[in-house]
């Protein structure tokens, strides 16, 4: 079965950096777009960054210039390098695959369980 496993979250001081990873495992034939979303308590889940299979990216205005999304297609892994972190970046960060094919089965909007990022002194 297909799994998305996020890692790299934790506690960091303001101005610090973290790198999140999301690895898709299973007998995967193809993935189109992958992305990172985040959700703070009492707030709606929002897009942080996304990347297509060809490397096109887009970012939320709040993270432009600070976060960088990348992917390793051979490893079916997407990364989020976060720098200059602010307290308002505190949230649970979720990895999402737009469309994934394994055998004859397609997964759509397939989510990981999330990883906590806390930015605090």
C-alpha positions, -999 to +999 in steps of 0.1 A: +000+000+000+010+036-005+022+057+024+033+093+028+056+098+058+067+133+069+098+139+090+120+168+101+096+187+123+104+199+157+111+229+179+133+258+165+140+293+176+129+323+156+152+329+127+162+293+126+159+267+099+143+233+094+140+209+065+110+188+062+109+156+041+080+136+028+086+102+013+060+083-007+065+045-005+049+016-023+048+003-058+045+038-073+044+043-111+039+080-112+032+112-092+023+145-107+023+174-082+033+173-045+029+199-019+031+211+016+002+225+036+000+237+072-027+241+098-025+260+131-051+254+158-083+273+151-072+281+115-079+267+081-054+245+064-034+265+038-011+258+010+025+265+018+043+253-014+037+230-043+059+215-070+050+196-102+066+166-117+085+189-141+098+212-113+074+242-115+068+257-081+044+280-063+044+294-028+022+312-004+030+349-002+038+345+035+067+322+028+081+335-004+118+342-001+121+320+030+109+285+021+121+264-008+103+233-021+122+206-040+117+170-050+137+139-058+116+120-084+138+089-081+130+086-044+094+099-047+103+124-020+095+161-016+114+185+007+106+218+023+136+239+033+125+265+058+147+294+068+141+326+088+114+309+107+088+330+125+065+322+154+036+325+130+050+295+110+041+273+139+016+247+127+012+210+117+027+206+083+011+181+059+025+165+028+000+160-001+002+142-034-021+155-060-023+123-081-004+091-077-006+059-097+002+024-084-007-004-108-042+003-120-051+023-089-050+061-088-049+080-055-062+116-055-054+142-029-035+117-008-024+131+026+003+123+051-003+124+088+016+156+094+046+168+114+046+195+141+067+226+136+070+249+165+089+282+163+095+296+198+122+311+221 
